[in-house]
C-alpha cells in the first residue's frame, strides 16, 4: 500500500504542476520570451506523467479492479469526456476544479 500511496501522491503533485503551468501560460503572451520555456516545461511534464501512468499506474490499476468496476469507471470517464468536448465545441468555458484540488 505504501508504494500505491507514493504513486498517487506523486501523480497528484504532477497534476498540480501542470495546472499551474497552464495557468501561467494563460497569463503569458506568446511573444513573451517566457512563453516558449513554459510550453517546453509543460510538454516535458505531461510526457513524463503520461509515461508513468501508462508504464506503472495503469498496470497496477488493472490488477486492482474487477471487470465490473473498471467498466463502470470507463463509462463515467467517457461520459465526462464527451460532455467536456461538447462544451468546448460550443465555446463554453469549462468550470472544472483543478485536478490537484483535494476539495470534493
N, C-alpha and C positions, 0 to 999 in steps of 0.2 A: 504493500500500500504506500510505503514511503516513496518509492520510485514514481508511482502514479501521481502522488501529490506534487512531487517536484516537476514532473512534466506539465501538469495542469497549471501550476503557478507560473512556470516559465512561459507557457503559452499565453496566459492571462497578461503577463507583463509585456510580451511581444505585441499583443493586440493593442495595449495602451500606447506603446511606442508608435505604432502605425497610425493610430487615431491622432496622436499629437502631430505627427509629420503631415498628415492630411490637413489638419487644422492650420498648421504653419504655411503649407503650400497655398491654401486658400487665401491667406493674408499677404502672400508674396507675389509680386508681378513677375511674369515670365522674363521680362527684360532685366530683372534684378539678378546680379551675379550669384546670389544665394539659391535661386530657384533651381538651377541645374544640380547643385550639390544636394539640396533637399530631395530632389527627384531621384538622384542616384542612391542616396541612403535609403529612401523608401523602397526602391526596387530591390536592393540587396536584402533589406529586412523582410520583405514579402517573400522573396525567393527562398531565403533561409527558413522562414516559418513554414512555408508550404512543404518544403523538402522534409523538414522534421515531422510534420503531421503525416505526410504520406509514408515516410520510412518507419516511423516509430508509433505514433499515436493511433493511427487508423488500424494498424495491425493488432495492437493491443485491444482496441475497442471491439474489433470483430470477434475476439475471443471472449469478451466480457458480456456481450449482449446476445440474447436468444433471437431467433429469426423474427418473431412477432414484434419484439421491442425495436429491433433495428429497422424493420419495415415501417413501424409507426413513426419513428424519428425521421426517416427518409421522406415520408409523406408530408410531415409537418414542415420540414425544410423546403421541399419542393413547392408547397403552397405559399410559404412566406417569400420565396424567391420570385414566384410568379407575381405576387402582389407588388413587390418592390419594382420589378421590371415594368409592370403595367403603370405604376405611379410615375416612374422615371420617364416613360414614353409620353405620358400626359403632361410632363413638365412640372409635376408636383415635387416639392422639396420634401425629402424623407425626414421624418422626425423619429429616428431611432436613437436610443441611448447608445453611447459609445460601447463598443464590445468589451472594453475593460471595466465597465461600470459594475460594481457589485450590487447596485440597487436593483430591486425587483419591481 
